[in-house]
Amino acid sequence: MRKVLVCIALLLALAVGAAADERPLPVAAFPSVAAGEYHGNRNSRIFHRPGCRYYNCKHCVVVFVSRQAALEAGFRPCKVCKP
């Protein structure tokens, strides 16, 4: 089910037509997807694992189902939790 939501979010991001220099986020801030494995900070483009002190920051609204998904979206790992 989670993979289906990720695919839907990707398709929606592509359908909106992001600018060429702007990378679409793989999973938007949908409350139904809030149980993801990693949280990404939209401003800094850093992602965190559960248990990190920055995992629930107010700008961490991008949810990734895997570490690889976060890396492919152009996010870098947090230097505190090292996901």
C-alpha positions in Angstrom: 0.0 0.0 0.0 2.8 2.4 0.9 4.5 1.8 -2.5 1.2 2.7 -4.2 1.0 6.0 -2.3 4.6 6.8 -3.3 3.9 6.1 -7.0 0.7 8.3 -6.8 2.7 11.1 -5.2 5.4 10.9 -7.9 2.8 11.0 -10.7 1.1 14.0 -9.1 4.4 15.8 -8.7 5.3 15.1 -12.4 1.8 16.0 -13.6 2.0 19.4 -11.9 5.0 20.1 -14.1 7.9 21.1 -11.8 10.4 23.6 -13.3 13.5 22.1 -15.0 15.7 23.3 -12.2 13.4 22.1 -9.4 13.4 18.4 -8.5 10.0 17.0 -7.6 9.7 15.6 -4.1 8.9 11.8 -4.2 6.3 11.9 -1.5 4.5 15.1 -0.5 3.4 15.9 3.0 0.3 13.7 2.9 -1.0 12.8 6.5 -1.9 9.3 5.3 1.8 8.6 4.5 3.1 10.0 7.8 4.2 6.6 9.0 7.2 6.5 6.7 10.7 5.3 7.5 12.6 8.5 7.0 11.7 12.2 7.2 13.2 14.8 4.9 13.6 18.5 5.6 12.2 20.3 2.5 14.4 23.4 3.2 17.8 21.8 3.9 17.2 18.7 1.8 18.5 16.5 4.6 16.8 13.3 5.7 16.6 11.7 9.2 15.9 8.3 10.7 13.3 7.7 13.4 14.9 8.4 16.8 16.9 11.4 15.5 16.4 14.6 17.4 15.6 16.3 14.1 13.2 13.7 12.9 10.1 15.7 13.8 11.3 19.2 13.0 8.7 21.6 11.6 10.3 21.5 8.1 10.6 17.7 8.0 7.5 17.1 5.9 8.8 14.9 3.2 8.4 11.2 3.9 10.6 8.5 2.3 9.9 4.7 2.5 13.6 3.9 2.1 17.1 5.5 2.4 17.6 4.9 -1.4 14.4 6.9 -2.2 15.7 9.8 -0.2 19.1 9.7 -1.9 17.6 9.5 -5.4 15.5 12.6 -4.6 18.6 14.6 -3.9 18.5 14.6 -0.1 21.6 13.9 1.9 21.9 11.9 5.1 21.8 13.7 8.5 25.3 13.9 10.1 23.7 13.3 13.5 21.8 10.1 13.0 23.7 8.9 9.9 20.8 7.0 8.2 
